[in-house]
Amino acid sequence: MTDYSVSEAKNNFPKLLDLMLAGEEVVITRRGKAIGRLEATEAQSTPARSPGVEWFRKVRVKPMESSNAVDLVRQMRDED
């Protein structure tokens, strides 16, 4: 269990969420007294990856195989 003051929690919220998801209980304090607790509904073994990264990998454009500008322009023109 880790204690953080309200100001520390505000400044380190993403870190606290990672700790919480790793299964650690996080206690928020004000003037030394516990006022709240963050605890995951179920512990995760690895942090979740951003869905944006997976989307980007799927839609990323692969480089064309042309070796010169003339072939590249012809290939782009003929794709339609």
N, C-alpha and C positions, 0 to 999 in steps of 0.2 A: 504494500500500500504506500502510495506517495502523496504527500500533501503539497498543495500549491495555493498561494494567496490568490485573491480575486485578480489582482493586477498581473501576477505571473501567469495565471490561467488565460487571461485575455491576450497576453503577448505571445503565448506558446500553444494556442488552441490546437493547431494541426498536430503538434508533437504529442499533446495529451490524448488526442483521438487515436494516434498510432499506438500509444501505450495501452489505451483502453482496448483496442482491437487485438492486441497481443495477449490480453487476458489479465492485465494488471488493473487493480482498482485505483482510481485517482480521486482524492478527496480535495474539495475546494474549501479554503478557510477564509474567514474574515476576522481580523484582529485575534488570530490564534485559535478561533473556535470553528469547528467543522460546520459548514452550512449546506454542503451538497456533495454528491458522490457521482462520479462517472463510472459506469460499469457496462461492458458489452452484454448484449443479450445472449451471445454465444461467442466463444473465443475463436479467432481465426489464426491459422498457422502462418500465413503470409499476408502481407498487406494487399489490398485489392489494387489492381492496375487501373489506370484511367481508361475509360472506354474510348476516349478520343484517340489514343495511340493505336489501338486495334483498328479503328475506323480508318485512320491515316494509312496504315500498312496495307489495308485492302484496296483503297482507291488510289494509291500512289501510282503515278505514271512511270512505266518502265522506259529507260532510254532506248531510242531507236537505233537500229543496227547500221545505219548509213555511215559511210566513211567520209563523205564530202557534202558540202552545202547543196549542190545541184541534186544529188540523190535524195537528200532530206526534203527539199521542197517538192520534188516529184512524189515522194512517198506521202507527204502531208496532203497534197492535192488529190491523190488517187484514193485516199481513205474514205471519202464521201461516197 
